Amino acid sequence: MWNRPDADFISTHDLPWAPVPGGFFGAGHGGGLRKTLSVDEEDGARTDLLAITNRQRGVLRVACDFYVLTGRGTVKDQPYAPGTYVHAQAMTEIDWVPGVGRTVLFFGPHGAPDFAPGQGTGALTVLHESRDEWASMSWRGDEPQPADVRIRWLRRDEAGIVFIVGMLPGYTALNEEKHPVYEESFKIAGDLMMGRRGVVKPGGYFFRSPQTWHGPLYSRNGNFSLIRKNDFGSTDYREPLPGHDLDSLIPAFYDHDDSLTPSLTPAPR
């Protein structure tokens, strides 16, 4: 599941769409398209962006995390929309029916996503987007948690944790940091400067091995990200080297990119 090369970070807009191979979720009934973000070559676990327009009905062999980026429809007769999270246990029978247009999913199967007709025994959980149930990162008990970052839990079990993290405009973390766990992130909206790596924008993705230093962090406009980890983890910190601090990096990245500066002109009506 987690034995993957680091990708820290990539813009998924730069990746090509390719057909979903036969026998996988997304391939049936005319086929879908995928962008491959990362793969565990040992067990077949992967993370894709998946674009489907046709009904997907069958049994998914492995557990899987789905997050709806665009599109509406139903999954096992429950409605979905952008912001809906779906978790399927292994051997779950799925009936995914896209509405008009294309549905694009963050697709995270915990093994090879074999999909075939049949009757399943697993359970399906559907969580809709909500303004409620936002909390602090309470497991990081080594420090007071800032008020300008909150998370919304999507899944917590023996396989790992999944949550949405939201940061308010101006969020700042001065130090570099690392954690003893695997981390995976997809940027849903907004911006986040990841130290010398640059600014992650919507569609940005990273997969990071344990004990990888990153930061300092800054968000001019705020952001939302989908995060998956294999476990809770502590945090170690260090001061950035000269030239790698926020005072040096913020103007270097933000002052020359108009897309990161909010427009002061009225929006068209």
C-alpha positions as CSV (number, residue, x, y, z in Angstrom):
1,M,0.0,0.0,0.0
2,W,2.7,2.5,1.0
3,N,5.8,1.2,-0.8
4,R,5.9,3.9,-3.5
5,P,8.5,6.3,-4.8
6,D,8.2,9.8,-3.4
7,A,6.5,12.4,-5.6
8,D,7.0,15.7,-3.8
9,F,5.3,17.4,-5.6
10,I,3.6,17.2,-9.0
11,S,0.9,19.1,-10.8
12,T,-1.7,16.7,-12.1
13,H,-2.6,19.1,-14.8
14,D,0.7,18.2,-16.5
15,L,-0.1,14.4,-16.6
16,P,-1.8,12.7,-19.6
17,W,-5.1,10.9,-19.4
18,A,-4.9,7.2,-20.4
19,P,-7.5,4.4,-20.7
20,V,-8.3,2.4,-17.6
21,P,-7.2,-1.2,-18.2
22,G,-9.9,-3.8,-18.6
23,G,-10.9,-5.6,-15.4
24,F,-10.3,-2.5,-13.2
25,F,-12.9,-0.2,-11.7
26,G,-13.6,2.5,-14.3
27,A,-12.9,0.3,-17.3
28,G,-16.4,-1.2,-18.0
29,H,-19.3,0.0,-20.1
30,G,-17.3,2.0,-22.6
31,G,-14.3,2.7,-20.4
32,G,-12.9,5.6,-18.4
33,L,-9.7,7.5,-18.2
34,R,-7.1,7.8,-15.5
35,K,-4.1,9.9,-14.5
36,T,-1.6,7.8,-12.5
37,L,-0.2,9.7,-9.5
38,S,1.6,7.0,-7.6
39,V,1.7,3.2,-7.5
40,D,2.9,0.5,-5.1
41,E,4.4,-2.1,-7.5
42,E,4.3,-4.9,-4.9
43,D,0.6,-5.0,-4.1
44,G,-0.9,-2.9,-6.8
45,A,-2.2,-0.2,-4.5
46,R,-2.3,3.1,-6.4
47,T,-3.6,6.7,-6.5
48,D,-5.3,7.9,-9.7
49,L,-7.5,10.7,-10.9
50,L,-10.3,8.8,-12.5
51,A,-12.8,10.2,-15.1
52,I,-15.9,8.2,-15.8
53,T,-19.1,8.9,-17.7
54,N,-20.7,5.4,-17.6
55,R,-22.2,3.2,-14.9
56,Q,-19.8,1.0,-12.9
57,R,-21.5,-2.0,-11.4
58,G,-19.7,-4.9,-9.8
59,V,-17.6,-6.0,-6.8
60,L,-14.3,-4.2,-5.9
61,R,-11.8,-6.7,-4.6
62,V,-9.9,-4.3,-2.3
63,A,-10.7,-1.5,0.1
64,C,-10.8,1.9,-1.6
65,D,-11.1,5.6,-0.8
66,F,-13.0,7.8,-3.3
67,Y,-13.3,11.6,-3.2
68,V,-15.5,13.3,-5.7
69,L,-13.8,16.3,-7.4
70,T,-16.4,17.0,-10.1
71,G,-19.7,15.6,-11.2
72,R,-22.9,14.4,-9.7
73,G,-24.8,11.1,-9.7
74,T,-25.5,8.2,-7.3
75,V,-23.5,5.4,-5.7
76,K,-25.7,2.5,-4.4
77,D,-28.7,4.8,-4.7
78,Q,-27.1,7.5,-2.6
79,P,-26.5,10.9,-4.2
80,Y,-23.0,12.3,-4.6
81,A,-21.6,15.7,-5.5
82,P,-18.3,17.5,-5.4
83,G,-16.9,17.0,-1.9
84,T,-18.5,13.6,-1.3
85,Y,-16.2,11.0,0.3
86,V,-16.9,7.3,-0.3
87,H,-15.1,4.4,1.4
88,A,-15.6,0.8,0.3
89,Q,-14.4,-2.2,2.3
90,A,-12.8,-5.1,0.4
91,M,-15.3,-7.1,-1.6
92,T,-17.9,-4.4,-1.7
93,E,-20.6,-4.5,-4.3
94,I,-20.7,-1.0,-6.0
95,D,-23.2,0.5,-8.3
96,W,-21.8,3.9,-9.4
97,V,-24.1,5.9,-11.8
98,P,-22.7,9.2,-13.0
99,G,-25.1,11.9,-14.0
100,V,-24.9,14.1,-17.0
101,G,-21.3,14.9,-17.9
102,R,-18.1,13.5,-16.5
103,T,-17.4,12.5,-12.9
104,V,-13.7,13.0,-11.8
105,L,-12.6,11.1,-8.7
106,F,-9.6,11.0,-6.4
107,F,-9.3,7.2,-6.5
108,G,-7.2,5.4,-3.9
109,P,-7.6,1.6,-3.9
110,H,-5.6,-0.3,-1.3
111,G,-4.5,-2.9,-3.8
112,A,-5.0,-3.7,-7.5
113,P,-8.6,-2.3,-8.2
114,D,-9.9,-5.6,-9.7
115,F,-13.6,-5.1,-10.5
116,A,-16.0,-7.8,-11.7
117,P,-19.7,-8.7,-11.6
118,G,-21.0,-10.5,-8.5
119,Q,-22.4,-10.1,-5.1
120,G,-20.2,-8.5,-2.4
121,T,-20.0,-8.7,1.3
122,G,-18.2,-5.4,2.2
123,A,-19.8,-2.2,3.4
124,L,-20.0,1.1,1.7
125,T,-19.8,4.5,3.6
126,V,-20.8,7.8,2.0
127,L,-20.0,11.1,3.7
128,H,-21.3,14.3,2.2
129,E,-19.6,17.7,2.3
130,S,-20.3,19.5,5.5
131,R,-19.5,22.7,7.3
132,D,-19.8,20.8,10.6
133,E,-17.5,18.5,12.5
134,W,-14.2,20.4,11.9
135,A,-11.7,19.9,14.7
136,S,-8.1,20.6,15.6
137,M,-5.3,18.1,14.9
138,S,-5.6,16.8,18.4
139,W,-3.2,13.9,18.0
140,R,-0.4,16.5,17.8
141,G,-0.3,17.0,21.5
142,D,3.3,18.3,21.6
143,E,2.2,21.9,21.0
144,P,-0.9,24.2,21.0
145,Q,-2.8,23.9,17.8
146,P,-3.3,27.1,15.7
147,A,-6.8,28.4,15.2
148,D,-6.2,28.9,11.5
149,V,-6.0,25.3,10.6
150,R,-8.7,22.6,11.1
151,I,-9.5,19.1,9.8
152,R,-12.6,17.1,9.0
153,W,-12.2,13.4,9.6
154,L,-13.3,11.0,6.8
155,R,-11.8,7.7,7.9
156,R,-9.9,6.4,11.0
157,D,-9.2,2.6,11.1
158,E,-6.4,0.0,11.2
159,A,-5.5,0.8,7.5
160,G,-4.7,4.5,8.2
161,I,-6.4,7.9,8.4
162,V,-8.0,10.1,5.8
163,F,-9.1,13.7,6.4
164,I,-9.7,17.1,4.8
165,V,-7.4,19.9,6.1
166,G,-8.4,23.5,5.7
167,M,-6.1,26.5,6.3
168,L,-7.2,30.2,6.5
169,P,-5.6,32.9,4.4
170,G,-2.2,33.9,5.8
171,Y,-1.5,30.5,7.5
172,T,2.2,30.4,8.4
173,A,4.5,27.7,9.9
174,L,8.0,29.1,10.3
175,N,10.0,25.9,10.7
176,E,10.7,22.9,8.6
177,E,9.1,19.7,9.9
178,K,9.0,15.9,9.5
179,H,6.8,13.0,10.7
180,P,7.5,9.2,11.1
181,V,4.6,8.3,8.8
182,Y,3.8,8.2,5.1
183,E,1.8,11.2,3.9
184,E,-0.2,11.7,0.7
185,S,-2.0,14.9,-0.3
186,F,-4.1,16.2,-3.1
187,K,-4.8,20.0,-3.2
188,I,-8.5,20.6,-3.7
189,A,-8.5,24.4,-3.6
190,G,-6.2,27.3,-2.7
191,D,-2.4,27.5,-2.4
192,L,0.3,26.2,0.0
193,M,4.0,27.0,-0.3
194,M,6.0,24.0,0.6
195,G,9.3,25.6,1.3
196,R,11.9,25.4,-1.5
197,R,9.6,23.0,-3.4
198,G,7.4,25.8,-4.4
199,V,3.7,26.6,-4.2
200,V,1.1,23.7,-4.5
201,K,-2.0,24.8,-6.4
202,P,-5.3,23.0,-7.1
203,G,-4.5,19.6,-8.6
204,G,-1.1,19.5,-6.9
205,Y,-0.2,16.1,-5.4
206,F,2.5,14.6,-3.2
207,F,3.4,11.2,-1.8
208,R,6.1,11.5,0.9
209,S,8.1,8.8,2.8
210,P,8.5,9.0,6.6
211,Q,11.1,11.4,8.0
212,T,11.1,13.7,5.0
213,W,11.8,17.3,5.9
214,H,9.4,19.8,4.4
215,G,8.4,23.4,4.9
216,P,8.3,26.1,6.0
217,L,4.7,26.6,5.1
218,Y,2.6,29.6,4.0
219,S,-0.7,30.1,2.3
220,R,-1.7,33.5,1.0
221,N,-5.3,32.7,0.0
222,G,-6.1,29.6,2.2
223,N,-6.6,26.1,1.0
224,F,-8.3,22.7,1.3
225,S,-6.4,19.4,0.9
226,L,-7.3,15.7,1.0
227,I,-4.8,13.9,3.2
228,R,-4.1,10.1,3.6
229,K,-1.6,8.7,6.1
230,N,-0.8,5.2,7.3
231,D,-1.0,6.3,11.0
232,F,-0.9,9.2,13.4
233,G,2.5,10.7,13.9
234,S,4.5,13.1,16.0
235,T,6.4,16.1,14.5
236,D,10.0,17.1,14.7
237,Y,11.1,20.7,13.8
238,R,14.2,22.5,12.7
239,E,15.0,26.1,11.7
240,P,15.4,26.6,7.9
241,L,18.8,27.5,6.5
242,P,19.4,31.1,5.5
243,G,17.7,31.8,2.2
244,H,15.2,29.0,2.9
245,D,13.1,31.0,5.4
246,L,9.7,32.5,4.7
247,D,11.0,36.0,4.4
248,S,13.1,34.8,1.4
249,L,10.7,32.3,-0.1
250,I,7.4,34.2,0.0
251,P,8.4,37.0,-2.3
252,A,10.4,34.7,-4.6
253,F,7.3,32.5,-5.3
254,Y,4.4,34.9,-4.8
255,D,5.5,38.2,-6.1
256,H,6.0,36.9,-9.7
257,D,2.9,34.7,-10.1
258,D,-0.3,36.7,-10.8
259,S,-2.4,33.5,-10.2
260,L,-1.4,33.6,-6.5
261,T,-2.4,37.3,-5.9
262,P,-6.1,38.0,-5.4
263,S,-7.5,40.4,-7.9
264,L,-8.8,43.7,-6.5
265,T,-11.1,44.3,-9.6
266,P,-14.8,43.5,-9.4
267,A,-15.7,40.0,-10.6
268,P,-17.7,39.9,-13.8
269,R,-21.5,39.4,-13.3
